[in-house]
Amino acid sequence: MKNKITKIAIFGGSFDPPHYGHVDIVKNLERYFDRVIVMPSYISPFKPEQQGDTTRFALCKKIFSSLKTEVSRYEISKKGVSYSVETAAYFAKRVEGQLYWVIGSEELGRLTEWHDIDKLKTLVTFYVVNRPNYKPDDDTLKTLKKRKIKIKLAPFVGMDVSSTEAKIDIAFGRPNKYLPTAVFDAVLKHGTFNPYGKYVQALYRYGLPSKRIRHIYGSAVRGMELAKLYGASVNDAVIACILHDVAKNEDPNKYADKIDISEYPEDTVHAPIGAYIAQQEFDVSDEIAHAIRLHSMADENMSLLDEIVYLADKTERGRAYKTLDYVRYLCEYDRSLAMQYALNEINSLEWAEHNEFSLRAINYYEHICHGKEYPAAPEYAPTVEIPLPEYDMEQEPQQEVPTAPEKVIKQFVPSGDEIKDIATVAAVELSLHKARNVDIVSLNGKTIVADYFVIASASSSTAVKALMGYVEDKLTKQFGINPNKRDVNAEWIALDYGGVIIHIFTDKMREFYNIERLWSDGHNVERYED
């Protein structure tokens, strides 16, 4: 009988920050590989602006380490730009087994451009995790096969989680959706993973109302999506989108002797003023400033970043016009058609007619799109054309300017029906990870301590601790909450979420305390069965 070949998966990346998508991939890799090596990069060739190495390594080690998974500091200790071929060559000499290099399906299209790919392909098989919206296409797979690049498709699908969106949420103080508890705690305590916070703080300083800031948040997320779709700098797109309306409340007279705004209609002067502020206060690149300057009026010969910011502003989900879904669809179908369609709608507004900028832009995109036809609208997209509502926002009543929060994120406190939802989700997660005898106890006003207990047991103290991690991460992801208090010992862990307290026991300890007996009135204990 032949000896079994050890299969080793190397999962590299910036982990900036480590998030639930990474956790999900590692847990799945542990099912199919004998050994998993998580490899935080020192400097990723694709993300030179990433967070410091010490923080990322420490968090990766805390989150991923297990009997099967180790977190390597090889690339961080080596310093410099982290190239996969060098890491693969290092491990090929030092481990016994077959090496697999884990990548997301979004990387397949540029895999042939990786540093020294012809050597790397001799060292590893690429293990491709399918990501939502990035299904591997046959032509790309055929091209890779011709180059003799070995590909194995993973039998699971990765989660639709974005490191950049997590950082945008941090900057805007949104509830946590993507980060494990340890990472979220680092955000709260040390302000880590917040490269965009200084730009968001500027929005408050320049007096923008909350509705405008919600629009800017949506534009930043949309700019990220479009930059990924078109292969542009995600970081530049997010910064430009956050700052595109920074001057919306500014008095143009303050800038009359600083910049020439004579060519801009009154409703669009915030664009050149915003570009000026972005460069003076944040020293942004000329490319970012140019995109901010053109986001209202557009122009001919727009750069890719210019188009991304223009379209992000017009197609973020907070918009309310009837053709929103169709314009978003055009963004994926053909960027030039999306620009032409959006420009024609904008130009139908009274203030925009015959403006030099918009007329140049419309003529330019009519030339670019000559001979192209608009696709039929998908069934979900209404076809009634109405003007984009960019300038409807100016009709909103002036609101008191919100004060920038002292802390970026505040603890979320559940109430009402959401308390029962939290209890149910916790029970489901515990059951999913093989907890025993999961009960939901409705306390019915018997105590002011909580509205519900969730009680579960496990075979060992190790399993109790593991279940705590699973349920904490699930509740953080789904509800953006952390426990108000943790009581932890080897055989009993209690997590206090205010209205819900979760008790996880070893079998022996649960039998000893018998909480259900203490709090049962005969009909208020519900056994969760999956």
Disulfide bonds with the S-S distance in Angstrom:
none
